[in-house]
Amino acid sequence: MKAPGLRHFVAALAVLLGVWAGARMYLDHVVPKNAGVAVPAGVASAPDPGDGVLADAPLPRPVVPVELPDFALNDLSNKPISVSVWRGRSLVINFWATWCAPCRHEVPLLKALATEWAGRGLTVVGIAVDYKDKVQQFADQFKIDYPLLIGEQDALDVAAKFGMPSPAFPFTVFTDRRGRVVALFVGELHKPQVDFILSVVENLNRDKEQLPEARRRIAAGLEALAENQAG
Amino acid sequence: MPRIGLTAPLCLTLAALLSLAGPTFAKPWWMRNIASNDADFLPPDAAFRVGARMDGNLLKTRWVIADGYYIYRSKIEVRAESPDLMVYPPQLPQGVIKTDPYLGTQEIYTQQVEALIPYSRIDAGAHPIQIKVTYQGCAEAGLCYPPITKVLFPAAAASVAAGSPAPSPRWEFIAIIAGSLAFLFAGLVLRKGRKLDVPA
């Protein structure tokens, strides 16, 4: 390594490597790994008890079943109801809880949906993962007129059958009249999304398209809806 | 003297910066063409990070909250878990008022919040301090997590939530060694061939 220019270049590379190593160490151990977390300046330098605590590996991917799983839960009168009573109908199965604000926001939409689609072979079913008295109070207050099933651990077991063993709420499952799971939507539903998914379910019911194609179309359609909302 | 362009250092710098960026965000579900959008939301332990430490007569419990997520003030609870430990109601800062047409007015925390918890122990330090914290929060995008309960072991320096893995020392070790070697190597390269300039 006789040329001084080359020596300087190699030295610069080595320094860059050192800077990179230091920065990498800093980011790995000082900055929270979740890129979504913003810590206000001036506070992060204090010892942060949260550092190093987070198990931030993504959750294992849930396996959404292809077919509607069989299950039964009690209704508000403590009568066990099997999902098979709605065999032959398309279903919108909404998992919710009374303490969950977005779940409450969905109720008017779900009520309207139940009324609008009742004569078209579709049933809205609410599955409340909650205490019965709270659900009863809420159902009375908001005059929920679609079928409600209730459970605690047993309702969580049902959620697990849909690939959601540790669920957050709300989440909604859409099936066609053959009992095939068309989509599982996590988070608060809005009318444009519901209308679009149900239009695809209708096509499936009329044999106008196949399930894989329907799922692709839902994927593309919701992407377009999201872009419109963002725009 | 060989001609050294700027391309190589630039590429190296770019590669280093890219490697610092970490994993890219997961695409939303409709872009991955699967039947569930669950990955649009963070797992609860990523949305709400919690840890605790002792500071004099206080146990300080801090939540670091991801952007777009929040915790309800009224849902934060702290209880003693270890024997002979008494904890008093947590002192919490004022939160942000959130008005929901269905749930009414609630006080929430975003970004981060620290609870100061006075405590006393009558075991003269015979047992390690353990507290059990419960909290509940949501994503602004329309998802709520069930109440989360964790047992924390507040320590003077740092603490680790029960069941959570300790941070991996792999990168720290590599970074220290690589950084040291890099600067040593740079020094050796620059020193080579340079004569000591001794005044006559």
Interface residues (C-beta under 8 A of the other chain):
Chain A: M1 K2 A3 P4 G5 L6 R7 H8 F9 V10 A11 A12 L13 A14 V15 L16 L17 G18 V19 W20 A21 G22 A23 R24 M25 L27 D28 H29 P32 K33 N34 A35 G36 V37 A38 V39 P40 V43 P47 D48 P49 G50 D51 G52 V53 L54 A55 D56 P58 L59 R61 P62 V64 A97 W99 C100 A101 P102 C103 R104 H105 V129 G163 M164 S166 P167 A168 F169 P170 F171 V181 V182 A183 L184 F185 V186 G187 E188 R215 R216 I218 A219 A220 G221 L222 E223 A226
Chain B: M1 P2 R3 I4 A8 P9 L12 T13 A16 S19 L20 G22 F25 A26 P28 W29 W30 M31 N33 I34 A35 S36 N37 D38 A39 D40 F41 L42 P43 P44 D45 A46 R49 V50 G51 A52 R53 K60 T61 R62 W63 V64 I65 A66 D67 G68 Y69 D100 P101 Y102 L103 Q111 Q112 Q136 C138 A139 A141 G142 L143 C144 Y145 P146 P154 A157 A158 S159 V160 A161 S164 P165 A166 P167 W171 E172 I174 A175 I176 A178 G179 S180 A182 F183 F185 A186 G187 V189 L190 K192 G193
